[in-house]
């Protein structure tokens, strides 16, 4: 069954992002949120525990291979959403992290800069790539919600060409381009075109935002070494986008069970 409606597709084409409501069921979302809290050794119901000493340097949580993260990665509705965006079901899922953004509190945790950025090269012509974030908590607009410059995928090439020679696009005042926050409910998945300048918003609310980053791309099945690295990263619970670091999960974690879909999204089995 299709996930994206015709209205969703039109919104995607114009704005460069789309919200998939109820992308995963509440039980999976709650389990994943709890996995993040447990990894951080914090209590969602205890505000005093949200602020590490010394304070965390950012919002990212270095959790990559936890079974709860794999449960959402291999959930069919999430795969179907990316398959429709790519017009290709034969995808590999990324080894992405989670994040926990607590409310800004001076002296404990304070972000003062939105930090809009791209996570890829922006050389013209800018290539097509997508990213995603799954909300694990209800997330208001002022609660660290995903924030982007909507529609910029349709004008980025011309904008870059308009800059003076030898100008770094990534060093421009990207906030001046105009941003919007994208609120959502726990279980909502935001997929965006990677050409959009984006960031997690600054949390000025009174509750944390917890989220999981997920993206999928057409497989690299033709690269046996890539398959081997991915399988090892899953099996040995390795940290890092490429699964190259033996850290906390490697020492004390549990290797995730994969469904038939999950095996293909990892590369353990081929799509055929």
N, C-alpha and C positions, 0 to 999 in steps of 0.2 A: 504493500500500500504506500502511495506517495506521501511524503512528509511535507513537502513544500507545495502550497497552493499557488494558483496563478498570481494572486496578490503578493504572496511572499516573493515570488520570482521577480515581479515588477519592482518591488521594494529593493531587492538585492541589486538589480541592475542600476537603479537610480542612486541608491545610498551606499552600496558596497558592504552592507552587513544585513543580517537577518537574525531574528530571535526564534528559536525552535522551542515552543512551550512544552513543558512536561516531556523533556527529551529522555528522561530516565525516571523510574518509579521512586516514590518516597523512601522505600526501604534501602535501595542502593545509595541514594543521596545521603541519607542519615548515616549509613555505615561508612561512607567515604569521608564525610565531615568528621565523624568520630575518629577515624584513622588518622586524620591530620592533627586533631587535638592530642591524640595519644602520642604521635610522633614528636610533637612539640613539648610533651609532658606538661600540658596546660589543661585547664578546665573551662569549658565553654560557659559555665554558670558562675565562674569566679573571676570577676574583672581584675582582681589583683594579680592573677596568674597570667594575664595576657601580655604582661610587660616583662621581658627577660632582663636580667642584670648580669653583665652589661646588656644594654639595649640591642635588639636586632638591628642590622644595618639595612634591612629592606623587608619586603613582605613575602618573599619567596620561601618555600618550604622544600627542603631537599629530599623529598620522598618521590620515588620513581616507579617501584615495582610491587607495591603493596597489592594484595589480592583485591582490595576494595577499589583501587584505581583501575585495575584490569576489568573488574566487573562492569564499570561504566564504559570503559573503552570498547568492550565487546558487546555492549547492549545493541540489539539490532536497529532500534530507531535512530541511534546516534550514527551508526554506520550508514544507514539509508540517507540521512540528511547530507552527509559528506558525499555519498555516491551521486546524489542528485546535483549537488553543486559542481562536481567534477564531470558529471555525465559518464561515470565509470565506476563500477562496483569493485573493481580489482585494486584495492587500496591496502596500504600499510599504515598502521597507527603509530603516532609519535610516542617516544618516551618523554613525556613532559611532566613538569612538577605540579605542585599545588601552591596555593598562597593563603596567607592569613593576614589580613589588614586590620589591625585594631584601631579603635578611635584615636585620633591625634590627642596626645596629652603632653604638654610641654615638660621636658625633663625626663620623660619616659619613652615616648615614641612620637616623633614629629616629622612629618613630610611637609616641606614648604614649596616644593617644585613638582608640578605635574609630570614633567619628564616625558613629553610626547616623543615617540621614536618610531623607527621601522626596525624590524628584525631581519631584514634582508637587504641585499644590494639594491640601490635605486638608480642604477645606470639605465639610460634610455636605450632601447625600449624596456620599460619595467615589466618584468615577467609576471605571469599569473601564479599566485600562490594564495593559500587560505590558512587561517588560524582559527582557533576556537577556545572559548572559556565556558565551563559548566559551573553555574552558580550552585553552591552547596548550602547556602543560606539565602533566605529572602534578602534582597539587596536593593535598598532605596537609592535614588539618584545621588544622594550625598554620603553614601556609605561605602565609597571606594568602588563604585560601579565602573564597568568598562566604559572608557571614554575615547571618542575618536573624532576625526574630521570627516563627516559624512560626504560621500560623493567624490572624494578626492581621487579615487581610482580612475575616474573619467577625465581628469585634467592633469594628473601628475606629470606626464611626459612633457606637455606644453609648459607647465610651471617650471620644470627643471631647465628646459631650453631657454626660458626667459631670464634665468639667473645670470649674473656676470660670469665671464670665463673664470675657471679655477675656483669657483665657489662650491663649498661643500653643502649640499642640500640638507644634510643632517644637522648642520650648525645654524640653521635659520630659526627665526621665531615662529615655530609651528603653531603655537597657541593663537597667534594672530589670524590664522586661517579659519578659525571658528570651530569650536568643539561642542559635542553633545554627550551627556552621560546616557547610558543605556541600562535602566533599572530592570529587575526581573525577580521572579520567584525562585525558590530552591527547586532545582530540577530543570530550569531553563538553560538552554545552550545558545550562546551568541557565537555565530560564525562570521568572520569578517575577511574581506579582501586585504591581503597583506600590504597593498599599496596605501592603505589608510594610515596616516600617523595616529598612534593610539597609546594608551596607557591605562593603568588602573587609576581611578580617581582618588583624590585625597579624602580620607574618611573623617568627616566632621560630624557623624552621627554618634550614637551612644552604644552601638553594637558592632562587633567585628564582621568583616566580610570574609567568608571562606570560599575558595573556588578551586577548581581543577582545570588545568589547561589540557586541551585535547585537539589534535589536528590529524588529518589523514591525507596522504598523497598517493598518487599512482605507484604501484609496487616497483621495487628494484630487484625483482626476481631474477633478472638477467645477471645480477652481480652475486655470485655465490659467497664471496667473502662478506658482503653486507648481511646476507641471510645468516651466516655463521655467527657474526658478531651480535646480531639481534637475538638469536636464539640463546646464546650464552648469557647475554645481559638479563634476559627473562629468567633463565634457569638458575643463574647464580645471584640474582637480585642485585645487579650492579647499578650504581648511580651514574648520572650524567646523561645528556641527550643521546650520546653514542653508546651508553652502557659500558664505560671504561673504568669506573672507580669503585673499588670495594669499600663501602662505608657501612653505615648503621644497619641497613636492610640486609646486606650481605652477611653480616655477623649474626644477626638475631631474627631475621625475617622468615617468612614462609613463602615458598614459590607459589604463584597464583595458578589456580586451575583454569584451563582454557577450554572454551566451547569450540565447536567446529568452526564457527565464525572467527573466534579469537585466534585459533591456530593459523588461519589465513591472514588475519590482520597482523600477526607477528611475523609470519614467514616460515613458521614451522611446517605448514603445508602450503602448496601452491594453489593458486586460483584455477589453474587449468585453462 
